[in-house]
């Protein structure tokens, strides 16, 4: 997300960082570039105008003139204003109410409400340790009811049955009774969507809202919808007392203008980002971290949190103990590492959160180690026998031919994987002999990951 905007603003940043002083002329030129970057990212025109004007007013004031590095100060101002536009602070869900706490999801058809309901349920179950029930009141799309029932079973949530022949308000009333009987903490209501705003849809969702009396009313919006998303958000905000926004399909949106526009136009905080199809692909939205990512400063905090959440600690500690005992890093270990990287969204998802030097092109790195490449490597390892995975040096020419055929790959792909394994094995040996400690001493905090502490 924000790839286009990020690239343009990073170019602007590189153009002004290092300048001894900032004049009215180069501030004006910088603001023109920022304005173009925002417009190209589909940010609403009123938001662009107010944003650039606030940055300009702060830039021409004493905040920059007193700075020893005016160029860097201007970047700091842009960062601060981005944070302000995105919402200033992270706003968590308010679950402090008599259970069941009702969360209602509203939005247009195709925004991803049903999938988001399941993702939200999983996050509440796994992270907040809440019991959750899901119910669909989408009587216009019977498949949505079945889809939600299937997803509820997948994420470990309860499901309140509904039928297309029922009235949505009746479904909600019964779901509330079911939730109380089951003593669940949270009831998530998935409402019907439409392809466009119409009076009938609004009346229906307002009636459901009145019947459900939700504690949180979240507007689910497709981040790739552009200006249509802003118009829809405005219409829903006028009909419903929205408490927040969830942006879906953020992983497929290179522009990111909707995030900047919806928050500013509705005044409602963005709570979550949908960043993939899997039920664990829902990130808490942090305005300050997102502003840093837009300006190419990385988001190491979110990366650390994701590693702690998704990396299997048992496997990581087992590998650490194995290496400390002097045992080799085999192809089975490499497969585990590749699978855990895939579980975190692939190499590209990691790169988005890392601060990269200006000369490094993230897009080039992503293409060099894309998701399909990792899947092919896993397929090659799966084509090997247990003995070959444990003792890679036994893999001769005839074995390579068999492995390549079994994985549907070329012999060159097998050779490339074996070379990569050899390089990783050498690195792991260095880490197990204290290389990790030396490397970590130069990092913030100077700490070691679990399993490498001695």
C-alpha positions as CSV (number, residue, x, y, z in Angstrom):
1,X,0.0,0.0,0.0
2,X,1.1,3.6,-0.6
3,X,3.8,2.4,-3.0
4,X,3.2,5.2,-5.6
5,X,2.8,7.9,-3.0
6,X,5.7,6.6,-1.0
7,X,8.0,6.6,-4.0
8,X,7.1,10.2,-4.9
9,X,7.4,11.6,-1.4
10,X,10.7,9.8,-0.9
11,X,12.0,11.5,-4.1
12,X,10.8,14.9,-2.7
13,X,12.6,14.1,0.6
14,X,15.9,13.2,-1.1
15,X,15.6,16.4,-3.1
16,X,15.5,18.7,0.0
17,X,17.4,16.7,2.6
18,X,20.9,18.1,3.0
19,X,20.2,21.6,1.9
20,X,21.7,24.3,4.1
21,X,18.7,26.5,4.0
22,X,15.1,26.6,2.7
23,X,13.9,29.6,0.8
24,X,10.3,30.5,-0.1
25,X,11.1,29.3,-3.7
26,X,12.2,25.8,-2.9
27,X,9.5,25.4,-0.2
28,X,7.0,26.4,-2.9
29,X,8.5,23.9,-5.4
30,X,8.5,21.1,-2.7
31,X,4.8,21.8,-1.9
32,X,4.0,21.6,-5.6
33,X,5.6,18.1,-5.8
34,X,3.8,17.0,-2.7
35,X,0.5,18.2,-4.1
36,X,1.0,16.3,-7.3
37,X,2.0,13.2,-5.4
38,X,-1.1,13.3,-3.3
39,X,-3.4,13.9,-6.3
40,X,-1.8,11.0,-8.2
41,X,-2.5,8.8,-5.2
42,X,-6.3,9.6,-5.5
43,X,-6.3,11.7,-2.3
44,X,-9.5,13.9,-2.3
45,X,-8.8,17.5,-3.5
46,X,-10.0,19.2,-0.3
47,X,-7.6,17.0,1.7
48,X,-4.7,17.8,-0.6
49,X,-5.3,21.5,-0.3
50,X,-5.6,21.6,3.5
51,X,-2.6,19.3,3.9
52,X,-0.2,21.2,1.7
53,X,-1.3,24.5,3.2
54,X,-0.6,23.3,6.7
55,X,2.8,22.1,5.8
56,X,3.6,25.3,4.0
57,X,2.6,27.5,6.9
58,X,4.7,25.5,9.3
59,X,7.7,25.4,6.9
60,X,7.9,29.1,6.4
61,X,7.8,29.7,10.1
62,X,10.5,29.6,12.8
63,X,10.2,25.8,13.1
64,X,12.4,25.4,10.1
65,X,14.4,28.7,10.3
66,X,15.9,27.8,13.7
67,X,16.8,24.3,12.6
68,X,20.4,23.3,11.8
69,X,19.2,21.0,9.1
70,X,16.2,22.7,7.4
71,X,15.7,20.0,4.9
72,X,15.3,17.3,7.5
73,X,13.0,19.6,9.5
74,X,10.7,19.9,6.5
75,X,10.5,16.1,6.3
76,X,9.7,16.1,10.0
77,X,6.8,18.5,9.4
78,X,5.5,16.4,6.5
79,X,5.6,13.3,8.7
80,X,3.8,15.1,11.5
81,X,1.0,16.3,9.1
82,X,0.7,12.8,7.6
83,X,0.2,11.5,11.1
84,X,-2.5,14.1,11.8
85,X,-4.3,13.3,8.6
86,X,-4.2,9.6,9.2
87,X,-5.6,10.0,12.7
88,X,-2.9,11.1,15.2
89,X,-3.3,8.0,17.5
90,X,-4.2,4.4,17.3
91,X,-7.8,3.8,18.4
92,X,-8.5,0.3,19.7
93,X,-11.9,-1.3,19.7
94,X,-14.0,-0.4,22.7
95,X,-15.0,-3.7,24.2
96,X,-15.8,-2.3,27.7
97,X,-19.5,-3.0,27.8
98,X,-21.9,-5.5,29.0
99,X,-21.5,-8.6,26.9
100,X,-22.3,-9.4,24.3
101,X,-20.6,-6.3,22.8
102,X,-22.1,-5.9,19.3
103,X,-19.9,-4.8,16.4
104,X,-21.8,-4.0,13.2
105,X,-20.0,-3.9,9.8
106,X,-21.5,-1.8,7.0
107,X,-20.4,-0.9,3.5
108,X,-20.9,-1.4,-0.2
109,X,-21.1,-4.8,-1.9
110,X,-17.6,-6.2,-2.8
111,X,-15.8,-4.3,-0.1
112,X,-15.0,-7.5,1.7
113,X,-17.3,-7.2,4.8
114,X,-17.9,-11.0,5.2
115,X,-14.2,-11.9,5.0
116,X,-13.4,-8.9,7.3
117,X,-16.0,-10.2,9.8
118,X,-14.1,-13.5,10.0
119,X,-10.7,-11.7,10.2
120,X,-11.9,-9.5,13.0
121,X,-13.3,-12.5,14.9
122,X,-10.0,-14.3,14.6
123,X,-8.1,-11.3,15.9
124,X,-10.4,-11.0,18.9
125,X,-10.2,-14.7,19.6
126,X,-6.4,-15.0,19.2
127,X,-5.2,-11.6,20.5
128,X,-7.9,-10.4,22.9
129,X,-8.9,-13.9,24.1
130,X,-12.6,-13.1,23.5
131,X,-15.3,-15.6,22.6
132,X,-17.0,-14.4,19.4
133,X,-20.3,-15.2,17.5
134,X,-20.9,-14.2,13.9
135,X,-24.2,-13.5,12.2
136,X,-25.1,-12.5,8.6
137,X,-28.2,-10.4,7.9
138,X,-27.4,-10.3,4.2
139,X,-30.7,-11.8,3.0
140,X,-30.1,-10.5,-0.5
141,X,-27.1,-12.8,-1.0
142,X,-27.8,-16.3,0.5
143,X,-24.2,-17.3,-0.4
144,X,-23.0,-14.7,2.1
145,X,-24.7,-16.5,4.9
146,X,-23.1,-19.9,4.0
147,X,-19.7,-18.2,3.5
148,X,-19.8,-16.6,6.9
149,X,-20.9,-20.0,8.5
150,X,-17.9,-21.6,6.9
151,X,-15.5,-18.9,7.9
152,X,-16.8,-18.9,11.5
153,X,-15.9,-22.6,11.8
154,X,-12.4,-21.9,10.3
155,X,-11.5,-19.1,12.8
156,X,-13.1,-20.8,15.9
157,X,-16.1,-18.6,16.3
158,X,-19.7,-19.5,16.9
159,X,-22.3,-18.8,14.3
160,X,-26.0,-17.7,14.6
161,X,-28.0,-19.3,11.8
162,X,-30.0,-17.1,9.4
163,X,-32.1,-17.6,6.3
164,X,-32.7,-15.4,3.2
165,X,-36.5,-15.6,3.8
166,X,-36.2,-13.8,7.2
167,X,-36.2,-10.1,7.9
168,X,-32.8,-8.7,8.9
169,X,-34.1,-7.2,12.1
170,X,-35.6,-10.5,13.2
171,X,-32.2,-12.2,12.5
172,X,-30.4,-9.7,14.7
173,X,-32.9,-10.1,17.5
174,X,-32.5,-13.9,17.5
175,X,-28.7,-13.5,17.3
176,X,-28.6,-11.4,20.4
177,X,-30.6,-14.1,22.3
178,X,-28.2,-16.8,21.0
179,X,-25.2,-14.7,22.0
180,X,-26.5,-14.2,25.5
181,X,-27.3,-17.9,25.9
182,X,-23.8,-18.9,24.7
183,X,-22.3,-16.2,27.0
184,X,-20.1,-14.9,24.2
185,X,-18.1,-11.7,24.6
186,X,-18.6,-10.2,21.2
187,X,-21.3,-10.5,18.5
188,X,-20.2,-9.4,15.0
189,X,-23.1,-8.5,12.6
190,X,-22.3,-8.7,8.9
191,X,-24.8,-6.5,7.0
192,X,-25.9,-6.5,3.4
193,X,-24.1,-4.4,0.8
194,X,-25.2,-2.9,-2.5
195,X,-23.4,-1.9,-5.7
196,X,-24.3,1.7,-5.1
197,X,-25.9,4.0,-2.5
198,X,-29.7,3.8,-2.5
199,X,-32.5,4.8,-0.1
200,X,-33.7,1.2,0.4
201,X,-30.3,0.0,1.5
202,X,-29.9,2.9,3.9
203,X,-33.3,2.3,5.5
204,X,-32.5,-1.4,5.9
205,X,-29.0,-0.9,7.5
206,X,-30.4,1.9,9.8
207,X,-33.2,-0.5,10.9
208,X,-30.6,-3.3,11.6
209,X,-28.5,-0.8,13.5
210,X,-31.4,0.2,15.7
211,X,-32.3,-3.5,16.4
212,X,-28.6,-4.4,17.2
213,X,-27.7,-1.3,19.2
214,X,-24.0,-1.9,18.4
215,X,-21.2,-0.6,20.6
216,X,-19.0,-0.2,17.5
217,X,-20.2,0.6,14.0
218,X,-17.4,0.1,11.5
219,X,-17.5,1.2,7.8
220,X,-15.7,-1.4,5.6
221,X,-14.3,0.2,2.5
222,X,-12.3,-1.1,-0.5
223,X,-9.0,0.8,-0.5
224,X,-8.8,0.5,-4.3
225,X,-12.2,2.2,-4.8
226,X,-10.7,5.7,-5.1
227,X,-13.1,8.7,-4.9
228,X,-16.1,6.3,-4.9
229,X,-15.0,5.1,-1.5
230,X,-14.9,8.6,-0.1
231,X,-18.4,9.3,-1.5
232,X,-19.7,6.1,0.0
233,X,-18.1,6.8,3.4
234,X,-19.7,10.3,3.4
235,X,-23.2,8.8,2.7
236,X,-22.9,6.1,5.4
237,X,-21.6,8.6,7.9
238,X,-24.7,10.7,7.4
239,X,-27.0,7.7,8.0
240,X,-25.2,5.8,10.7
241,X,-23.2,6.8,13.8
242,X,-20.0,5.3,12.5
243,X,-17.3,4.8,15.1
244,X,-14.4,3.7,12.8
245,X,-13.2,2.5,9.4
246,X,-11.6,-0.8,8.2
247,X,-9.7,-0.5,4.9
248,X,-9.7,-3.8,2.9
249,X,-7.5,-5.0,0.0
250,X,-4.7,-2.7,1.2
251,X,-2.1,-5.1,-0.1
252,X,-3.4,-4.6,-3.7
253,X,-3.6,-0.8,-3.5
254,X,-0.4,1.0,-4.7
255,X,-1.9,4.5,-4.3
256,X,-3.3,4.7,-0.7
257,X,-5.2,7.8,-1.3
258,X,-8.4,6.4,0.3
259,X,-6.7,6.0,3.7
260,X,-5.8,9.7,3.7
261,X,-9.2,10.8,2.4
262,X,-11.7,8.7,4.3
263,X,-10.2,9.6,7.7
264,X,-10.2,13.3,6.9
265,X,-13.6,13.4,5.3
266,X,-15.5,11.4,7.9
267,X,-13.4,12.3,11.0
268,X,-13.6,8.6,11.9
269,X,-10.4,6.7,12.9
270,X,-9.1,3.9,10.7
271,X,-9.0,0.8,13.0
272,X,-7.7,-2.0,10.8
273,X,-6.1,-2.7,7.4
274,X,-6.9,-5.9,5.4
275,X,-3.7,-7.0,3.9
276,X,-4.4,-10.3,2.3
277,X,-7.0,-13.1,1.7
278,X,-6.1,-15.3,4.7
279,X,-8.1,-14.9,7.9
280,X,-5.0,-13.7,9.8
281,X,-4.3,-10.8,7.3
282,X,-5.7,-8.0,9.4
283,X,-3.4,-5.4,10.8
284,X,-4.1,-2.8,13.5
285,X,-3.7,0.7,11.9
286,X,-1.0,2.9,13.5
287,X,-1.0,6.4,12.0
288,X,2.5,7.2,13.1
289,X,3.9,4.0,11.8
290,X,2.1,4.3,8.5
291,X,3.4,7.8,8.0
292,X,6.9,6.5,8.5
293,X,6.3,3.8,5.9
294,X,5.0,6.4,3.4
295,X,8.2,8.4,3.8
296,X,10.4,5.3,3.5
297,X,11.4,5.3,7.2
298,X,10.2,1.7,7.7
299,X,7.9,0.3,10.4
300,X,10.2,-1.9,12.5
301,X,7.8,-2.0,15.5
302,X,5.0,-3.6,13.4
303,X,7.5,-6.0,12.0
304,X,8.7,-7.1,15.4
305,X,5.1,-7.5,16.6
306,X,4.3,-9.6,13.5
307,X,7.3,-11.8,14.1
308,X,6.3,-12.4,17.7
309,X,2.7,-13.2,16.6
310,X,3.3,-15.4,13.6
311,X,6.7,-17.0,14.0
312,X,6.4,-20.4,15.6
313,X,8.5,-20.0,18.8
314,X,8.8,-23.7,19.4
315,X,10.4,-24.3,16.0
316,X,12.6,-21.2,16.4
317,X,13.9,-22.3,19.8
318,X,14.4,-25.9,18.6
319,X,16.5,-24.7,15.7
320,X,18.5,-22.4,18.0
321,X,19.3,-25.3,20.4
322,X,20.2,-27.5,17.4
323,X,22.7,-25.0,16.1
324,X,24.2,-24.3,19.5
325,X,24.9,-28.1,19.8
326,X,26.9,-27.8,16.6
327,X,24.4,-29.6,14.4
328,X,24.0,-28.5,10.8
329,X,21.3,-26.4,9.3
330,X,19.6,-28.9,6.9
331,X,17.1,-28.5,4.1
332,X,14.2,-29.4,6.5
333,X,15.2,-26.3,8.5
334,X,15.3,-24.2,5.4
335,X,11.8,-25.4,4.5
336,X,10.6,-24.3,7.9
337,X,12.1,-20.8,7.4
338,X,10.6,-20.4,4.0
339,X,7.1,-21.5,5.2
340,X,7.3,-19.0,8.1
341,X,8.2,-16.2,5.7
342,X,5.2,-17.2,3.6
343,X,3.0,-17.1,6.7
344,X,4.1,-13.5,7.3
345,X,3.0,-12.5,3.8
346,X,6.2,-13.2,1.9
347,X,9.4,-11.3,1.4
348,X,7.6,-8.3,0.0
349,X,5.5,-7.8,3.1
350,X,8.7,-7.8,5.2
351,X,10.4,-5.2,2.9
352,X,7.5,-2.8,3.3
353,X,8.3,-2.5,7.0
354,X,12.0,-2.2,6.7
355,X,13.8,1.2,6.3
356,X,15.8,0.8,3.1
357,X,18.6,3.1,1.8
358,X,17.6,5.5,-1.0
359,X,19.6,3.6,-3.6
360,X,17.8,0.3,-3.0
361,X,14.7,-0.3,-5.0
362,X,12.2,-2.2,-3.0
363,X,10.3,-3.3,-6.1
364,X,13.4,-4.9,-7.5
365,X,14.0,-6.8,-4.3
366,X,10.4,-8.0,-4.2
367,X,10.6,-9.3,-7.7
368,X,13.9,-11.1,-6.9
369,X,12.3,-13.1,-4.0
370,X,8.6,-13.1,-4.8
371,X,6.0,-15.5,-3.3
372,X,6.0,-17.8,-6.4
373,X,9.7,-18.2,-6.1
374,X,9.4,-19.2,-2.4
375,X,6.6,-21.7,-3.3
376,X,8.9,-23.3,-6.0
377,X,11.7,-23.7,-3.5
378,X,9.4,-25.4,-1.0
379,X,8.2,-27.7,-3.8
380,X,11.8,-28.7,-4.6
381,X,12.4,-29.6,-0.9
382,X,9.1,-31.5,-0.8
383,X,10.3,-33.6,-3.7
384,X,13.4,-34.8,-1.7
385,X,13.5,-37.9,0.5
386,X,13.9,-37.3,4.3
387,X,17.5,-38.5,4.0
388,X,18.3,-36.0,1.2
389,X,16.9,-33.2,3.3
390,X,19.0,-34.2,6.3
391,X,22.2,-34.8,4.2
392,X,22.1,-32.4,1.2
393,X,25.7,-33.4,0.2
394,X,24.3,-36.8,-0.9
395,X,22.3,-35.2,-3.7
396,X,24.2,-36.1,-6.9
397,X,23.4,-35.6,-10.5
398,X,20.8,-38.4,-10.9
399,X,19.1,-37.4,-7.6
400,X,18.9,-33.8,-8.8
401,X,17.2,-34.9,-12.0
402,X,14.6,-36.9,-10.0
403,X,14.0,-34.1,-7.6
404,X,13.5,-31.5,-10.4
405,X,11.1,-33.8,-12.2
406,X,9.1,-34.5,-9.0
407,X,8.8,-30.7,-8.3
408,X,8.0,-29.8,-11.9
409,X,11.2,-27.6,-12.0
410,X,14.5,-27.5,-13.8
411,X,17.8,-28.9,-12.5
412,X,19.1,-25.3,-12.3
413,X,16.4,-24.6,-9.8
414,X,17.6,-27.5,-7.6
415,X,21.2,-26.2,-7.9
416,X,20.1,-22.7,-7.0
417,X,18.3,-24.0,-3.9
418,X,21.3,-26.1,-2.8
419,X,23.6,-23.0,-3.2
420,X,21.2,-20.9,-1.2
421,X,21.1,-23.6,1.6
422,X,24.9,-23.7,1.7
423,X,25.1,-19.9,2.1
424,X,22.5,-20.0,4.9
425,X,24.2,-22.9,6.6
426,X,27.4,-20.9,6.8
427,X,25.6,-17.9,8.2
428,X,23.8,-20.0,10.8
429,X,27.2,-21.5,12.0
430,X,28.5,-18.0,12.5
431,X,25.4,-17.0,14.4
432,X,25.6,-20.0,16.7
433,X,29.2,-19.2,17.5
434,X,28.5,-15.7,18.8
435,X,28.0,-13.9,15.6
436,X,24.4,-13.0,16.5
437,X,25.6,-11.4,19.7
438,X,28.1,-9.2,17.9
439,X,25.5,-8.2,15.3
440,X,22.8,-7.5,17.9
441,X,25.1,-5.3,20.0
442,X,24.9,-2.7,17.2
443,X,21.1,-2.8,17.1
444,X,18.7,-0.7,19.3
445,X,18.3,-2.5,22.6
446,X,21.2,-4.9,22.0
447,X,19.0,-7.9,22.8
448,X,19.0,-11.4,21.5
449,X,16.0,-13.3,20.2
450,X,14.7,-16.2,22.3
451,X,16.8,-19.3,21.9
452,X,20.1,-17.5,21.3
453,X,20.5,-16.3,24.9
454,X,23.2,-18.1,26.8
